[in-house]
Amino acid sequence: MNSFRVLGNSDTVLLEEFLAPHRDSSMFLRSNAHRAGLEYRGEVLQAIYVAAFRNEKVIGVAAHSWSGMLLVQAPEATEDVVRECVERSGRRVTGFAGPLDQVRLARHALGLANAETRMDGDEGLYALNLSDLVVPEALSRGDIEFRAPRADERDTLCQWRIAYDIETLGAADSDETRERATKALDTQIAAHNAWVAVERGRMVSLSAFNATLPDIVQLGGIYTPPELRGRGYARAAVAGSLLAARERGAGRAVLFTGNPSAIRSYQAIGFSRLGDFGLVLLR
């Protein structure tokens, strides 16, 4: 018989012990808990965390985040723990993230399997030990540089991030999208988690992390303007950001994508596929 409990800050070690063996597919859960704790007050990065227990051992976790996203890492009792989590939160679900098979079970459990979506991604989950990073020649030679964005480049990068949300995440071109995308980029820049690739003084690509821990980072928000694609700029931007992560002490990077062109770029610098990841954004 399974039991369920809302987790609090006193459960931080308990949660980490459960998530650590699933680190590559639990970055949102682990990073948000690390940065914002386990108590929910409606603030950015916070969530209601519910764990399923069997014989006093955690067998699954779901977190209903401040944004409405339901984050899942529940190899067992998936459907029960997501139902319990949403019942405890009492809020609308705006999307799902986690291992693909669990995301599908979660949607079914909540009656949202056929709900209208703006993104319904069956993504590949990729990982790289940073000691195995292959640095592109253009970056090694100095033909392309990487660095943190300058203040006078923010407006251009905000337009890039808005374009990313529309193109990749299926967001509408609206004031709400612009506000959300701008806030996301400003947060990444403020946390020193955004970098640009620069060629002959011109920005050509953006790389960023959407979740970080001391030992591992997760890439997200990678963008190259359409007219500059196919020239290896994204590859250089990503490699540069991972060099920076390695200097900080991180030893591993993960990402998820289903874009064939992006996959080729990531594989060229050493990423390999581990499995499947689900990212669903509801309308």
C-alpha positions as CSV (number, residue, x, y, z in Angstrom):
1,M,0.0,0.0,0.0
2,N,1.4,3.3,-1.1
3,S,1.2,6.5,1.0
4,F,1.6,10.1,0.0
5,R,3.0,13.2,1.6
6,V,3.7,16.9,0.8
7,L,7.4,17.5,1.2
8,G,8.9,20.4,3.2
9,N,12.3,21.8,3.6
10,S,13.2,19.2,6.2
11,D,12.9,16.6,3.4
12,T,15.6,18.1,1.2
13,V,18.0,15.3,1.7
14,L,15.3,12.7,1.3
15,L,14.3,14.2,-2.1
16,E,17.9,14.5,-3.3
17,E,18.7,10.9,-2.4
18,F,15.7,9.8,-4.5
19,L,16.4,12.0,-7.4
20,A,20.2,11.6,-7.6
21,P,20.1,8.2,-9.4
22,H,17.8,9.9,-12.0
23,R,19.8,13.0,-12.3
24,D,19.8,13.4,-16.1
25,S,16.0,13.4,-16.4
26,S,15.4,15.3,-13.1
27,M,17.2,18.6,-13.6
28,F,14.1,20.9,-13.3
29,L,13.1,19.1,-10.1
30,R,16.6,19.1,-8.6
31,S,17.6,22.6,-9.6
32,N,14.4,24.3,-8.5
33,A,14.5,22.5,-5.2
34,H,18.1,23.5,-4.7
35,R,17.4,27.2,-5.5
36,A,14.0,27.7,-4.1
37,G,13.5,25.1,-1.4
38,L,10.5,22.8,-1.0
39,E,8.0,25.2,0.6
40,Y,5.4,26.7,-1.8
41,R,4.4,30.4,-1.5
42,G,3.7,31.0,-5.2
43,E,7.1,32.5,-6.0
44,V,9.3,31.8,-9.0
45,L,10.9,28.3,-9.0
46,Q,8.7,27.1,-6.1
47,A,6.4,24.1,-6.3
48,I,4.3,21.8,-4.2
49,Y,6.3,18.6,-4.0
50,V,4.4,15.3,-3.3
51,A,6.2,12.0,-2.8
52,A,4.8,8.5,-3.0
53,F,6.1,6.1,-0.3
54,R,6.2,2.3,-0.1
55,N,7.5,0.8,3.1
56,E,8.8,4.3,4.1
57,K,10.8,4.5,0.9
58,V,10.3,7.1,-1.8
59,I,9.1,5.5,-5.1
60,G,8.0,8.6,-7.0
61,V,7.8,12.4,-6.9
62,A,5.7,15.0,-8.6
63,A,5.9,18.8,-8.3
64,H,3.3,21.3,-9.4
65,S,5.4,24.4,-10.0
66,W,4.6,28.1,-9.7
67,S,4.0,28.3,-13.5
68,G,1.6,25.4,-13.5
69,M,4.0,22.9,-15.0
70,L,3.9,19.4,-13.5
71,L,7.4,18.0,-13.1
72,V,7.5,14.2,-12.8
73,Q,10.1,11.6,-11.6
74,A,8.0,8.6,-10.6
75,P,9.1,5.3,-12.0
76,E,6.5,3.8,-9.8
77,A,3.0,5.0,-8.8
78,T,3.1,7.6,-11.5
79,E,-0.6,8.1,-11.9
80,D,-1.4,8.1,-8.2
81,V,1.3,10.6,-7.3
82,V,0.4,13.1,-10.0
83,R,-3.2,13.0,-9.0
84,E,-2.3,13.5,-5.4
85,C,0.0,16.4,-6.3
86,V,-2.6,18.3,-8.3
87,E,-5.3,17.7,-5.8
88,R,-3.0,19.1,-3.1
89,S,-2.1,22.2,-5.2
90,G,-5.6,23.0,-6.4
91,R,-4.2,24.8,-9.4
92,R,-4.4,24.4,-13.1
93,V,-1.9,22.2,-14.9
94,T,-0.2,24.1,-17.8
95,G,2.2,21.4,-19.0
96,F,4.3,18.4,-18.1
97,A,8.0,17.6,-18.1
98,G,9.8,14.4,-17.3
99,P,10.6,11.0,-18.7
100,L,8.4,10.4,-21.7
101,D,6.6,7.3,-20.5
102,Q,5.8,9.0,-17.2
103,V,4.6,12.2,-18.9
104,R,2.1,10.1,-20.9
105,L,0.9,8.3,-17.8
106,A,0.5,11.6,-16.0
107,R,-1.6,13.2,-18.8
108,H,-3.8,10.1,-18.9
109,A,-4.2,10.2,-15.1
110,L,-5.4,13.8,-15.1
111,G,-7.7,13.4,-18.1
112,L,-5.4,15.6,-20.3
113,A,-4.2,13.0,-22.8
114,N,-6.2,14.7,-25.6
115,A,-6.0,18.3,-24.3
116,E,-5.1,20.9,-26.8
117,T,-1.3,21.7,-26.8
118,R,1.0,24.3,-28.1
119,M,3.9,21.9,-27.8
120,D,3.8,18.2,-27.5
121,G,7.4,17.1,-27.7
122,D,8.7,13.5,-27.7
123,E,12.3,14.6,-27.2
124,G,15.6,12.8,-27.1
125,L,17.4,13.1,-23.8
126,Y,21.2,13.7,-24.4
127,A,24.1,13.9,-22.0
128,L,27.8,14.7,-22.1
129,N,30.6,14.3,-19.5
130,L,32.4,17.6,-19.9
131,S,35.8,16.0,-19.8
132,D,34.8,14.6,-23.2
133,L,33.6,17.9,-24.7
134,V,34.8,18.3,-28.3
135,V,35.7,22.0,-28.8
136,P,34.9,23.2,-32.4
137,E,38.0,24.3,-34.3
138,A,36.6,27.8,-35.0
139,L,36.4,28.3,-31.2
140,S,39.8,26.8,-30.6
141,R,41.4,29.0,-33.3
142,G,39.7,32.1,-32.0
143,D,37.7,32.7,-35.2
144,I,34.6,32.6,-33.0
145,E,34.7,33.9,-29.5
146,F,32.3,33.3,-26.6
147,R,31.5,35.6,-23.7
148,A,28.7,36.8,-21.5
149,P,26.3,39.3,-23.1
150,R,26.9,43.0,-22.7
151,A,24.2,45.3,-21.3
152,D,23.8,47.0,-24.7
153,E,23.0,43.6,-26.4
154,R,20.1,42.8,-24.1
155,D,17.4,44.1,-26.4
156,T,18.6,42.1,-29.4
157,L,18.9,39.0,-27.2
158,C,15.4,39.5,-25.9
159,Q,14.1,39.5,-29.5
160,W,16.0,36.2,-30.0
161,R,14.5,34.7,-26.9
162,I,11.0,35.7,-28.0
163,A,11.6,34.2,-31.4
164,Y,12.9,31.0,-29.7
165,D,9.7,30.7,-27.6
166,I,7.5,31.2,-30.7
167,E,9.5,28.8,-32.9
168,T,10.5,26.1,-30.5
169,L,7.9,26.2,-27.7
170,G,4.9,27.0,-29.9
171,A,4.1,30.2,-28.1
172,A,1.8,32.9,-29.6
173,D,3.3,36.2,-30.7
174,S,1.7,38.1,-27.8
175,D,2.5,40.6,-25.1
176,E,2.4,37.7,-22.6
177,T,4.9,35.7,-24.6
178,R,7.2,38.7,-24.9
179,E,7.0,39.4,-21.2
180,R,7.6,35.8,-20.2
181,A,10.5,35.3,-22.7
182,T,12.2,38.6,-21.6
183,K,11.9,37.6,-17.9
184,A,13.4,34.2,-18.6
185,L,16.4,35.7,-20.4
186,D,16.9,38.4,-17.8
187,T,17.0,35.6,-15.2
188,Q,19.6,33.6,-17.1
189,I,21.8,36.7,-17.6
190,A,21.5,37.7,-14.0
191,A,22.5,34.2,-12.9
192,H,25.5,34.3,-15.3
193,N,23.9,31.4,-17.2
194,A,23.8,33.0,-20.7
195,W,26.6,33.3,-23.3
196,V,26.9,34.5,-26.9
197,A,29.1,33.4,-29.7
198,V,30.7,36.4,-31.5
199,E,32.3,36.5,-35.0
200,R,34.1,39.6,-36.0
201,G,32.3,41.6,-33.4
202,R,28.8,40.5,-34.3
203,M,26.7,38.2,-32.1
204,V,25.8,35.1,-34.0
205,S,24.3,32.6,-31.5
206,L,23.0,32.4,-27.9
207,S,23.5,29.5,-25.5
208,A,22.0,29.3,-22.0
209,F,21.3,27.0,-19.1
210,N,17.7,26.6,-17.9
211,A,18.7,24.5,-14.8
212,T,22.0,24.3,-12.9
213,L,23.5,22.4,-10.0
214,P,27.2,22.5,-8.9
215,D,27.9,19.2,-10.7
216,I,25.6,19.3,-13.7
217,V,23.9,21.8,-16.0
218,Q,21.0,21.6,-18.4
219,L,21.1,23.5,-21.7
220,G,18.0,25.4,-22.8
221,G,17.1,28.4,-24.9
222,I,19.7,27.9,-27.6
223,Y,19.0,30.2,-30.5
224,T,20.7,31.2,-33.8
225,P,18.8,33.7,-36.1
226,P,17.6,31.8,-39.2
227,E,19.8,33.7,-41.6
228,L,22.9,32.6,-39.7
229,R,22.1,28.9,-39.3
230,G,24.1,26.1,-40.8
231,R,27.5,27.7,-40.1
232,G,28.4,26.0,-36.8
233,Y,27.6,29.0,-34.7
234,A,25.2,27.2,-32.3
235,R,27.8,24.5,-31.9
236,A,30.4,27.1,-30.9
237,A,28.0,28.9,-28.5
238,V,27.1,25.7,-26.7
239,A,30.7,24.5,-26.5
240,G,31.7,27.9,-25.1
241,S,29.0,27.8,-22.4
242,L,30.1,24.3,-21.5
243,L,33.7,25.4,-21.1
244,A,32.5,28.0,-18.7
245,A,30.5,25.4,-16.8
246,R,33.5,23.1,-16.6
247,E,35.6,26.0,-15.2
248,R,32.9,26.4,-12.5
249,G,33.3,22.8,-11.5
250,A,30.4,21.1,-13.3
251,G,31.3,17.7,-14.8
252,R,28.2,16.9,-16.9
253,A,25.6,18.5,-19.1
254,V,22.2,17.4,-20.3
255,L,19.6,18.6,-22.8
256,F,16.5,17.4,-24.6
257,T,15.6,18.1,-28.2
258,G,13.9,16.5,-31.2
259,N,15.3,18.9,-33.8
260,P,17.4,16.9,-36.3
261,S,19.8,19.8,-37.1
262,A,20.3,20.5,-33.4
263,I,20.9,16.9,-32.7
264,R,23.7,16.8,-35.3
265,S,25.3,19.9,-33.7
266,Y,25.2,18.4,-30.2
267,Q,26.5,15.0,-31.3
268,A,29.4,16.8,-33.0
269,I,30.6,18.1,-29.7
270,G,30.2,14.8,-27.8
271,F,26.6,14.5,-26.7
272,S,25.0,11.0,-26.8
273,R,21.4,9.9,-26.5
274,L,20.3,8.4,-23.2
275,G,16.6,8.0,-23.7
276,D,13.3,9.9,-24.2
277,F,12.0,13.0,-22.5
278,G,8.5,14.5,-22.6
279,L,7.8,18.2,-22.7
280,V,4.2,19.2,-23.1
281,L,2.8,22.7,-23.0
282,L,-1.0,23.0,-22.9
283,R,-2.9,25.8,-24.5
